Amino acid sequence: MTAHVTETSPDLSERFSEVRRVFASGRTKRIEWRLEQLDGIARLVTERENEIAAALAQDLGRSAVEAWLGDLTSTKGEVDFAIKRLRRWMRPKRQRIPLNQMPGSAWVQYEPLGLILVIGPWNYPVYLTLSPLVAAIAAGNCAVVKPSELAPATSSLLARLIPEYLDPEAILVVEGDGQTTQDLLALGFDHALFTGGTEIGRKIMAAAAPTLTPVTLELGGKSPVIVAADADLDIVARRIAWVKMLNSGQTCIAPDYVLVDASVRDTLVGKIVDTLAAFQGDEPDGLRIVNERQFDRLAGYIAATEGVIATGGGTDRQALTIERTVIVDPNPDEPAMRDEIFGPILPVMSFDEIEEAVTFVNNRPKPLGLYVFTASRSLGRQLIDSIPAGGAVINHVALHCLVPSLPFGGVGASGMGAYHGEWGFQALSHRKAVLAKTLKPDFQVIYPPYTDGAKRILRRLF
């Protein structure tokens, strides 16, 4: 069986059926198979690091260091975490039973769902494709992997490497465009996991509906940073600037905008500007954007802003680069404040009272990430308790994504469902409820016809 299928393959349905037959054989349920595949992913990202980095540089202009940090070490961490804990995750979980069910016992056992569709994005096309695959394999499933066509070099590399390192009969790679994704969904999967934008997420959900395919959607959104006056602004500036500009700002959990106490706004802006310059070093002024469509969208945000550009603002369409840009006091209704930015542009707005920041965020769609900087532990907890979000970090940005023991996912417009670590294992497993009874004693009182005395007993029992 060939593991690499293009969007024009006439036999996609047959190959889908072949993977179904592999799952039906039961071999993916064995822990030995699961551990072998997980080890294969670990070896893939370790042994082929240079090839992966070259593909990411070709697709995204990403440096080797950012390729390792953003796509490789994160994937390896997810794999290592699963390998060490998989046996424990797979064990049935005993449950208490009520008195009226005794004698007997009950437990929950985890069974693989079957065939999982993983639809990868272009911004972290290795990590955000292989990390969901880790969850699918850990749960004992077969999988079809659809890499993003917007990162063609990486997609082609994954299509070549995955069959070399993983079971090519149980894990199929399908390359293609959006129509290919729609064709795949029409086949009917046991679960689909998609990472990408909200609009495409709606299309994924609609395409999954006719076959009742459950979906996990990681969709991004406008993740805010709230900075209180008591925060250490040097640290705040470094942490915001570092994560914001990773991958040219093309990160779903990057800080999208900053809300800062008015008394320290100018100081923070100055420190962010200085930090960006220091981090840039001898690198070019412009950061590479993935394609012309995304470039035009981002350049349009800069052109349309009513705020003050504190640094950056330059664009080069021929090179598809945009300078690291900070916009102070944009209009809350301008495009950069309505849409997820997904680029190297950072709006900064101020507030007089902390309640204003809470209201501002809560009047908008629920974000994927919420980031709070404050020296006050109570204020930090108050803010994350007051603002719904997919996840939250106090005194840093986005690092919750790299903690495998935490569920990662959105809420509302920023997504549904969560994965990573045991949460991914459970999301892609069926939790089967099992009740085991003895044949004796067999109390006759529960069987009809019911006498008045039997009815009284049953009412007391149940």
Secondary structure, DSSP 8 states (H G I E B T S, - for coil): --SEE-TT-TTHHHHHHHHHHHHHHTGGGSHHHHHHHHHHHHHHHHHTHHHHHHHHHHHH---HHHHIIIIIHHHHHHHHHHHHHHHHHHS-EEE---GGG-SEEEEEEEEE-SEEEEE--SSSTTHHHHHHHHHHHHTT-EEEEE--TTSHHHHHHHHHHHHHHS-TTTEEEE---HHHHHHHHHH--SEEEEES-HHHHHHHHHHHGGGT--EEEE-----EEEE-TTS-HHHHHHHHHHHHHGGGG--TTS--EEEEEGGGHHHHHHHHHHHHHHHHTTS-SEEE-SSHHHHHHHHHHHHH--SEEEE---EETTTTEEE-EEEES--TTSHHHHS---SSEEEEEEESSHHHHHHHHHTS---SEEEEE-S-HHHHHHHHHHS--SEEEESSSSGGGG-TTS-EE--GGGEE-EESHHHHHHHTEEEEEEEEE-S-S--GGGSSS--HHHHHHHHHH-
